[in-house]
Amino acid sequence: MNIFLIGSGGREHALAWKLKQSPRLTRLFTAPGNSGTAALGENIPIAASDCVGLLAFAKEKKIDLTIVGPDDPLALGIVDLFKEAGLRVFGPTASGARLESSKSFAKDFMQRHGIPTADSKTFTDAISAYEYVRGASYPLVVKADGLALGKGVVIAHNVEEAREAVRQSMEEKIFGAAGATMVIEEFLTGVECSLHALIDGKKALLFPDARDHKRALEGDQGLNTGGMGTISPSGVCPQSMLEELQRTLLNRFLRGLEADALGFQGMIFPGVMITPQGPKVLEFNCRFGDPETQVLMRRLQSDLLDLIEATLDGTLATQQPLWDPRPAVCIVLASGGYPGPIEKGKMIHGMEEALASDPEVMIFHAGTRDENGILYTAGGRVLGVTALGETLEEARKKAYAATDLINFEGKQYRRDIGGVAFNPDISY
């Protein structure tokens, strides 16, 4: 099969790495890709948001299957476009992708279909939002309604912080159109867990759980980012809780898709807070997570291509994927200043030494650029250093040992990924 993968981050390198292992793969194209995907196939210089250009390429190369990585092209309707042209494509249609591209739409969906989530209110004008936060209880969470690269969420501890979040989003428009509408919701206490499930319209195939570390600084301090590292399993979702989530989340999600006639065949990735009252959904993502995909692909032992095709064929009930029982850890190396302004073009040293440090270490590229065999930084999140281990602590030691061998000016990373003490026996 000729496969076309859309995106350029660590998620896409991890997916490409796993797809490359399929005996049915003939050629792999990635648009626009990065230095990691270039080593696995052919990078195509078409932006992930250029849906028309991507469609033209898929037609020209007689692509058998297109896999959409990022959220933007899904929200733009790339799946609808490809399907109208009779091409096979993995991901939800624009109507289904609204579950990620509009937090207010997702909130309404969850409330209608009995999916546990935080109480919230939606605002389309700043004056009403200012009036609400003046009389609210704190802390609370202020969210831009649309896609904001994982950065449109502020935990406000007082009215001044809430007002500033509303001002920046709705008046200063730092998130553009994504922040024109705001969702303000109650602050949930507990521990976060990332779930991934393939959806074929009738069946939800749940992947192992994972945990992302969103805050930029150690101890879960600092600004929200797209993710500074992940572990799988999360350490907070025992089997009994996963079974409960299948019933209260995934089964109700499937019924909701049918009731609302939402076109959805792809990956659903809900962020879940494990609260003392039980698990509640923070938000929906309608694609593979990043950096969660980097640990999940390390643990997946089955053919990813088989799972994706079964999703599109409506035959997920026949699939029983195999997973490596060992824990996986991913440490994200970011450019200095991330998630704020960064400087690119810093030379990266020590990649070969890091890869040779342990056979269970793999490094996924995110924001990198190769010039004549020399690697440079080219984005906020630069690399994802992953490792498997017999225990979580062993996987962490391997990943951090490899991380210490990689250097570039301004290198930023958290030293506590997977080191937070969790309580897997939290009752609900």
C-alpha positions in Angstrom: 0.0 0.0 0.0 1.0 3.6 -0.7 0.4 5.5 2.5 0.1 9.3 2.9 0.7 10.7 6.4 -0.2 14.3 7.1 1.6 16.3 9.8 5.1 17.2 11.0 5.4 16.5 14.7 6.6 13.8 17.1 3.2 12.1 16.7 3.7 11.8 12.9 7.3 10.4 13.4 6.0 7.8 15.8 3.1 6.8 13.5 5.5 6.7 10.5 7.9 4.5 12.6 5.2 2.1 13.4 3.7 2.1 9.8 7.1 1.3 8.4 7.0 -2.0 10.3 4.0 -3.2 8.4 4.7 -5.9 5.7 2.0 -4.3 3.6 3.6 -0.9 3.3 5.0 -0.2 -0.2 5.8 3.6 0.0 5.3 6.1 2.7 4.9 9.9 2.0 4.6 12.5 4.8 3.5 16.1 4.3 5.3 18.2 5.4 7.1 15.8 7.7 10.3 16.4 9.6 13.9 15.0 9.8 12.6 11.8 11.4 10.0 11.0 8.9 12.4 11.7 6.0 14.5 8.7 7.1 11.4 6.5 6.9 9.9 7.6 3.6 9.6 10.7 1.4 8.7 14.1 2.8 6.4 16.2 0.7 6.6 20.1 1.0 2.8 20.7 1.3 1.4 22.3 4.5 -0.9 20.2 6.6 -3.6 22.9 6.3 -3.4 22.9 2.4 -6.3 20.5 2.0 -6.6 21.1 -1.8 -2.9 20.6 -2.4 -2.8 17.4 -0.3 -5.8 16.0 -2.2 -4.1 16.8 -5.6 -0.9 14.9 -4.4 -2.9 11.9 -3.2 -4.6 11.7 -6.6 -1.4 12.1 -8.5 0.4 9.3 -6.5 -2.6 7.0 -6.4 -2.4 6.9 -2.6 -4.2 3.9 -1.1 -4.7 5.4 2.4 -4.3 8.9 3.9 -3.8 9.2 7.7 -4.5 12.7 9.1 -2.3 13.5 12.2 -3.1 17.1 13.4 -6.3 18.7 14.4 -6.3 21.7 12.0 -6.9 19.8 8.7 -9.6 17.7 10.3 -11.4 20.9 11.4 -11.0 22.3 7.9 -12.8 19.3 6.4 -10.0 17.4 4.8 -11.7 14.1 5.4 -14.9 15.3 3.7 -12.8 16.5 0.7 -11.0 13.2 0.3 -14.2 11.2 0.7 -16.0 13.2 -1.9 -13.1 12.4 -4.3 -13.5 8.7 -3.5 -10.2 8.4 -1.6 -9.7 6.3 1.6 -8.8 8.5 4.5 -8.5 8.0 8.3 -10.1 10.6 10.6 -13.5 12.1 11.4 -15.4 14.4 9.1 -15.6 18.1 9.9 -18.9 17.6 11.8 -17.3 15.0 14.0 -14.1 17.0 14.4 -16.1 19.8 16.0 -15.9 17.8 19.2 -12.3 19.1 19.3 -12.5 22.3 17.3 -15.3 23.7 19.5 -15.2 23.2 23.3 -18.7 24.6 23.6 -20.0 22.1 21.0 -18.2 19.3 22.9 -19.7 20.4 26.2 -23.2 20.4 24.8 -22.6 16.9 23.3 -21.4 15.5 26.7 -24.3 17.1 28.6 -26.9 15.7 26.2 -25.5 12.2 26.3 -24.7 11.8 29.9 -20.9 11.9 29.7 -19.5 13.1 33.0 -17.7 16.5 32.7 -17.2 19.7 34.6 -20.0 22.2 34.9 -19.5 25.1 32.5 -20.8 28.2 30.9 -20.2 29.6 27.4 -19.7 33.3 26.5 -19.6 35.1 23.2 -18.9 38.6 24.5 -16.3 39.9 27.0 -18.8 41.9 29.1 -20.9 38.9 30.0 -17.7 36.9 30.8 -16.4 39.7 33.0 -19.6 39.8 34.9 -19.6 36.1 35.5 -16.0 35.9 36.7 -16.6 38.8 39.1 -19.1 36.6 41.1 -17.5 33.2 40.5 -15.9 30.8 43.0 -12.2 30.1 42.5 -10.1 28.5 41.1 -11.9 28.1 37.8 -10.8 27.2 34.2 -10.9 29.7 31.3 -10.7 28.1 27.9 -10.6 29.4 24.3 -13.4 27.6 22.5 -11.4 26.8 19.4 -8.0 25.2 18.5 -5.1 27.0 20.2 -2.3 24.4 20.0 -2.9 23.3 23.5 -2.2 26.7 24.9 -5.7 28.3 25.2 -6.4 27.1 28.8 -5.8 29.2 31.9 -6.4 28.0 35.5 -7.5 31.3 37.2 -7.0 31.5 41.0 -8.7 34.8 41.4 -10.9 37.3 39.6 -7.9 39.3 38.3 -6.4 36.2 36.6 -9.7 35.3 35.1 -10.3 38.8 33.8 -6.8 38.8 32.2 -7.5 35.5 30.5 -10.8 36.8 29.1 -9.2 40.1 28.0 -6.3 38.4 26.2 -8.5 35.9 24.4 -11.6 38.0 23.6 -10.2 41.5 23.3 -6.5 41.2 22.5 -7.4 38.1 20.4 -4.1 36.3 21.1 -5.7 33.1 19.8 -7.4 34.7 16.9 -10.9 33.4 16.0 -10.3 30.4 18.4 -10.7 32.7 21.4 -13.7 34.7 20.2 -15.9 32.4 22.3 -14.9 31.3 25.8 -15.9 28.4 27.9 -15.5 28.9 31.7 -15.8 25.8 33.8 -15.4 24.5 37.3 -11.9 23.5 38.4 -11.7 19.7 38.9 -9.3 18.2 41.4 -7.6 14.9 40.9 -5.1 13.4 38.5 -5.3 13.5 34.7 -5.3 10.5 32.4 -5.2 10.3 28.6 -7.4 7.8 26.9 -7.2 6.7 23.2 -9.8 4.6 21.4 -10.4 3.8 17.8 -14.0 4.4 16.7 -15.4 2.6 13.7 -19.0 3.9 14.2 -20.2 0.8 16.1 -17.3 -0.3 18.2 -14.7 1.6 20.4 -11.4 -0.2 20.8 -9.6 1.2 23.9 -5.8 1.5 23.9 -3.7 1.4 27.1 -3.9 4.5 29.2 -1.3 7.2 29.3 -0.5 10.4 31.2 0.7 13.7 29.7 2.6 16.4 31.7 1.2 19.6 30.3 2.8 22.3 32.4 6.1 23.7 31.2 7.9 23.5 34.6 8.6 20.8 37.1 6.0 20.1 39.8 3.3 20.9 37.3 4.1 24.6 37.4 4.3 27.2 34.7 2.3 27.7 31.5 0.3 24.9 29.7 2.1 23.5 26.7 1.3 20.9 24.1 2.9 18.3 26.4 6.4 18.0 28.1 6.4 14.2 28.4 4.3 11.1 28.8 4.1 7.8 30.5 2.1 4.7 29.7 0.4 3.2 31.7 -0.7 6.3 33.6 -0.6 4.7 37.1 -4.0 6.0 38.0 -6.4 3.9 36.0 -6.8 0.3 37.4 -8.8 -2.1 35.3 -12.0 -1.5 37.2 -11.8 2.2 36.3 -11.1 1.5 32.6 -14.2 -0.7 32.5 -16.2 2.1 34.1 -14.8 4.5 31.5 -15.8 2.1 28.7 -19.4 2.2 30.1 -19.8 5.9 31.1 -17.7 7.4 28.4 -17.1 5.3 25.3 -20.4 3.5 25.0 -22.3 6.8 25.6 -20.0 8.5 23.1 -21.0 5.9 20.5 -24.7 6.4 21.2 -24.2 10.1 21.0 -22.5 9.9 17.6 -25.5 7.9 16.2 -28.1 10.1 17.8 -26.5 13.3 16.4 -25.5 11.8 13.0 -21.9 12.8 13.4 -19.5 11.3 10.9 -16.8 9.7 13.0 -14.4 6.9 12.0 -11.0 7.6 13.6 -9.3 8.1 16.9 -11.0 9.7 19.9 -8.6 11.0 22.6 -10.4 12.3 25.7 -8.5 13.9 28.5 -9.9 12.6 31.7 -9.6 13.9 35.3 -9.8 11.2 37.9 -11.7 13.0 40.7 -12.9 11.8 44.1 -16.4 11.8 42.6 -15.3 9.7 39.6 -13.7 10.2 36.2 -14.8 13.3 34.3 -13.9 14.3 30.7 -11.9 17.5 30.4 -12.0 17.7 26.6 -12.2 15.7 23.5 -9.4 15.4 20.9 -10.3 13.8 17.6 -6.9 12.4 16.6 -3.8 10.7 18.0 -2.3 12.6 20.9 1.1 14.1 21.0 3.3 13.2 22.8 1.1 10.3 24.0 1.4 8.6 20.6 5.1 8.3 21.2 4.7 6.0 24.2 1.7 4.2 22.7 3.5 3.3 19.5 6.5 2.0 21.5 4.1 -0.4 23.3 2.0 -1.5 20.3 3.2 -4.9 19.0 0.5 -5.4 16.4 0.3 -3.9 12.9 -1.0 -0.3 13.1 -2.1 -0.5 9.5 -4.4 -3.4 10.3 -6.1 -1.4 13.1 -6.6 1.7 11.0 -8.1 -0.3 8.1 -10.4 -2.1 10.5 -11.6 1.3 11.8 -12.5 2.3 8.2 -14.1 -1.0 7.4 -16.2 -1.1 10.5 -14.6 -4.4 11.7 -12.8 -3.3 14.9 -14.7 -6.1 16.7 -12.4 -8.6 15.0 -9.2 -6.9 16.3 -7.3 -7.8 19.4 -4.1 -5.9 19.4 -1.1 -7.0 21.4 0.7 -4.6 23.7 4.1 -4.7 25.3 3.3 -5.0 29.1 6.4 -2.9 29.9 6.0 0.8 30.8 7.1 3.5 28.4 8.3 7.0 29.1 8.8 10.0 26.7 10.8 13.0 27.7 10.2 16.1 25.5 13.2 18.3 24.8 12.0 21.8 24.0 13.5 25.0 22.8 14.4 27.6 25.4 11.4 29.9 26.1 8.7 27.3 25.0 5.7 27.7 25.1 6.5 31.4 24.5 8.8 33.0 21.9 11.7 30.7 20.9 14.8 30.9 18.8 15.3 28.3 16.1 18.3 27.1 14.2 20.3 25.7 17.2 22.7 22.8 16.3 21.7 19.5 18.0 24.6 17.3 19.3 24.7 13.8 20.8 21.9 12.1 18.9 23.9 9.1 17.8 25.3 8.6 21.3 21.8 8.8 22.8 20.4 6.2 20.4 23.3 3.9 21.2 22.9 4.3 24.9 20.3 1.5 25.2 18.5 -0.7 22.7 15.2 0.2 24.2 15.7 4.0 23.5 14.1 5.6 20.5 14.1 9.3 19.7 11.2 10.8 17.8 11.7 14.1 15.9 9.2 17.0 16.3 10.7 20.4 15.5 14.0 19.5 13.7 15.6 20.5 10.4 18.4 18.6 8.6 21.0 20.6 6.7 23.6 18.5 4.9 23.4 15.9 7.6 23.6 18.4 10.5 20.5 18.6 12.7 19.1 21.9 13.9 16.1 22.9 16.1 13.1 24.1 14.1 10.2 24.4 16.6 9.1 24.6 20.2 9.1 20.9 21.0 12.2 19.5 19.3 12.6 15.8 20.3 10.8 13.1 22.2 13.2 10.7 23.9 11.4 7.4 24.6 12.3 4.3 26.5 10.8 1.0 27.6 11.7 -0.6 30.9 10.7 -3.6 33.1 9.4 -0.9 35.6 8.4 2.7 35.2 11.6 3.7 37.1 13.8 1.7 34.8 12.2 3.3 31.7 12.7 6.7 33.3 16.3 6.1 34.0 17.0 5.0 30.4 15.1 7.9 28.9 16.9 10.5 31.1 20.3 8.9 30.5 19.7 9.4 26.8 18.4 12.9 27.3 21.6 13.9 29.1 23.6 13.0 26.0 21.6 15.3 23.7 22.5 19.0 23.8 21.5 22.2 22.0 21.5 25.8 23.1 18.5 26.6 25.3 17.5 22.9 25.8 14.6 22.8 28.1 12.9 19.7 29.7 11.2 18.5 32.8 13.2 16.2 35.2 10.0 14.8 36.9 8.2 13.1 34.1 6.6 10.0 35.6 8.1 10.9 39.0 4.9 12.2 40.6 3.4 10.0 43.2 0.0 8.7 42.1 -2.7 6.9 44.0 -4.2 4.2 41.7 -6.7 3.3 44.5 -8.6 6.6 44.5 -12.2 5.7 45.1 -15.1 6.9 43.0 
